[in-house]
Amino acid sequence: MGSVLVIGGGLAGCTAAIELAENNREVIIVEKSAAIGGAVRYYGCLATDRCNHCGLCLVGELWKRVEEHENITILNNSQIKDILGTKGSYKAVLKSEKGIERVCDIAAVIVSIGFDQVDAKLTGSFESGDFNNVFTGKQMDQLCANRSRDGLFKQAPHSVAFIQCYGSRDIKQKAAYCSRVCCNYSTKVAKVLKNYYPEVRIVFFYMDLQQVEKGEYFESLSKLGIEFIRCRPVRFKPNSPGTIIYERPGFKGIIEEKFDFIVLSEGIHPSSDADMIAEICNLGLDGAGFLKYIASGDTTGIYITGCASGPKKIEESYADALQTAREIVAAVTT
């Protein structure tokens, strides 16, 4: 049947790999970093006194299963350099960090290169820099993963602001689109904060809110005391990173508010490898820079899955990867 090459060992790549391996397919994962798992491996569960449906339960022991499966070969610190041939009979040229090249016979390819997050330096009018009270969503993930019974911070905060669309809806960042997942993630982090610190004031500054769950989701957050202010925060007050300055429709002049902590809810950006992978795999790029098909996967034997094709929630990437793997299995068995 031939091996399946998986480019990228994050959630989608590993989900597809284990599904293929358990269907007796040989899988080679090419991962450019030192370990599989991508960003999701370091996420923290966002459950409080109940499940908040953050999707992390789907992962379980995925990384361990992939690392231990006899049908899966993991090549860390490696990159794809070229793919030659046609569907069912590809030769993949791979290169490791030591400069050693190897050629593998491949029947199909899964492209799961994931996404990039906004660099926590300068985006628009927000500078996170070295401020110890300004966090990106990625940093909040780490806090949630390492939280103790007492909470996330050494001292209980009195106020926390969430700035939505950080790095999204931003033409300068070539990301005029909505990342979709930010509202889902950040509001569930807010629930975690409220669970630990019931008296904390939490305010969301947003341009637009995306549907997270069916029903009156945002109304339920308002009942917890979480505030929502529609506007576009203008900037941090100079020399005062805890103070934001913004304009609000219906209010005259500039409004200033100071918070103990500020969370920049960054969006999902295309992988920095997208251009290279598109050229190697004969794929296209959409207007935002995510991968897209020129010809379908069942025609070429090269498939795109996960956030390589656009922003997705954990459960969406998981389902997409399962479907991709099952399509490859079905292409051989039918």
Order of alpha helices (4+ residues) and beta strands (2+ residues): beta-alpha-beta-alpha-beta-beta-beta-beta-beta-beta-beta-beta-alpha-beta-alpha-beta-alpha-beta-beta-beta-beta-beta-beta-alpha-beta-beta-alpha-beta-alpha
